[in-house]
Amino acid sequence: MAAVTQPRNRRPIYEHSRIPQPTPSVLTTSEELRATGDIMTVNFGPNHPSTHGVLRLIVDLYGEDVTGLEAVVGYLHTGFEKNMEQKTWWKCITYPERIDYVSFQNNEYVFVAAVEKLLALEIPAKATWMRTLLCELNRIHSHLVWLGTSALELGAISMFWYAFRERDLVLDLFELVTGERMHTRYFQVGGLAEDIPRGFYPEARKFCEWMPKAIDDYETLLTRNKIWLERTQGIGLLSADDAIALGQSGPVLRGSGVDWDIRKDEPYLAYHQVDFRVPVYPEGDVYARYRVHMDEMRESVRIVDQCLDRLEDMEGEPWIADDRKVVLPPREELHTSMESLIHHFKIVTEGFRVPEGEAYVAIESPRGELGCYICSDGGPKPWRVKFRAPSFVALEAAATMMQGALIADMIAAVGSLDTVMGEVDR
Amino acid sequence: MSDFDAVPGLVEVNDAHGETTIVVEREHLAGAAAHLRDEHGFNFLSDITAVDYLGWGDAGVSGYIGTPAGRDLNTPMTQGYQALPQAKPKRFAMNYHLLALRERPRRVRLQTWVGEDEAVATVIGVWPTADFHEREAFDMMGIGIDGHPNLKRILLDDDWDGHPLRKDYPLGGEPVRFSDAV
């Protein structure tokens, strides 16, 4: 099956598939090589500064060449999905944020969107635009964390400080809107938890003005940096066909030349009403993934800017749907209206009920396709919640990318997958 | 009727919430998967989800609200409920969320029903990405995967007892070693 759009007149990244057989996620050392007696098996992790958490890689080395690789995960398993089955729908919203603690806002949205799909709930325009805005701010935040830590691992220590400086600006904006820097729980089923506070728009505008300059700074430091190019170009190769077969998504897929972005191809929220470009780089190496990340940050700033244009005209509009069976009534009504008090009491104690059925919602999180499957038995609690975690799938590609690579390049290659171990292990 | 009449082992095609679900017989799962990839262009496997429908159709299964006796940690939720959820053909469902990654994308859910102690065939040969997902279904839900080259637990320890996402898995009461010894 050919990829969506393979740019013409370009050589393929490599001929034929490199996915290991028979297990796609395990690279095994050949018997001949093992017979030489020179194979050294190294346990890389689970506690290693460059594993972004607790990832364990069992690596077979022949000199400095990686001949075998197996990823062992599960060290951060916390049973989120089981826990969510014991909570009412509206109490579950805090869980997805903590699954991927770097792209919390997108995770929160995908769960809320799945519940809204089963409820067939209409969302006010203001909430839709604000959700789009916060998801994009969150994308910038997530990419900055990736950029800072990945560059740090390859020796570009100063990048870490620069990236985390701007990350703090994003977190300040989240704090301004929601009261929390991370894990905001700002999205409710039906809209937003509270109205957008006064003073947010000018602060966000300031950020939008500043951020492109900051990205220019990063690119000055890295994009044509000799050491950075040597460490990233031609490293961790993944062809378009292999990337699709391995279920890769997000920057990894777009770095392999596949023009696929759910925001563009299956639009949700307000993405069909904003103007943005989907960066695609055909080289399929770590450098291509780096370029995708950088370009996406620029596009995210543009989207935030366009969201602000719309939101500034929506002063006084509702920020949450008016469905009293699902949405908490306005606080001030509780003093005067018996019905509101009853609704409030029912939703808080028992929770709202979601019709029987199942739904799958997929969005473009900073890491790729983030899916949420929910199944309801008609009660106030989920019967089953499952997250399609892009990081979990990304780790499957590590074995394919590391064929014939050096141990030092493994840091760059695995880092470029942008895995968050909280999401891998859930 | 529908586009999917030629899928091997087809049981039914459902449309709900704007999503298409193709239900196939368990024995024909691998054939149906290959057919959907080759004939309909579903080249991308997003996700595999196993669901345990224990108790559906027998009693009100959800809605733990509270009883005078408190909360029974060892049986699935059985508190009273007005409407019974619809009974399912078998206890477990395996859901394969597929995506046709092309100019005009399309998503479907391939579904098959699995009884206790039954296994499904692996789809690694169709979509290599199924590797981790199938191991997760085995680990968390105890679904057997026939033909998987590396079927072992993925998220839990290798010596873990039971499959935690099953509905009859105890919620509390950690086993205490030697507690039965005198």
Interface residues (C-beta under 8 A of the other chain):
Chain A: M1 A3 V4 I19 P22 T23 P24 S25 V26 V73 G74 H77 G79 E81 K82 Q86 K117 L118 A120 I244 A245 L246 G247 V258 W260 D265 E266 E350 E356 G357 E358 A359 Y360 A362 E369 G371 Y373 C375 D377 G378 G379 P380 K381 W383 R384 K386 R388 F392 V393 L395 E396 D425 R426
Chain B: A16 H17 G18 E19 T21 R37 G41 N43 F44 L45 S46 D47 T49 V51 D52 Y53 W56 G60 V61 S62 G63 Y64 I65 M77 Y81 A83 P85 Q86 N95 H97 L99 L101 R102 E103 P105 R107 R109 I124 W127 P128 T129 D131 F132 M140 P149 N150 R153 I154 L155 L156 D157 P164 L165 L171
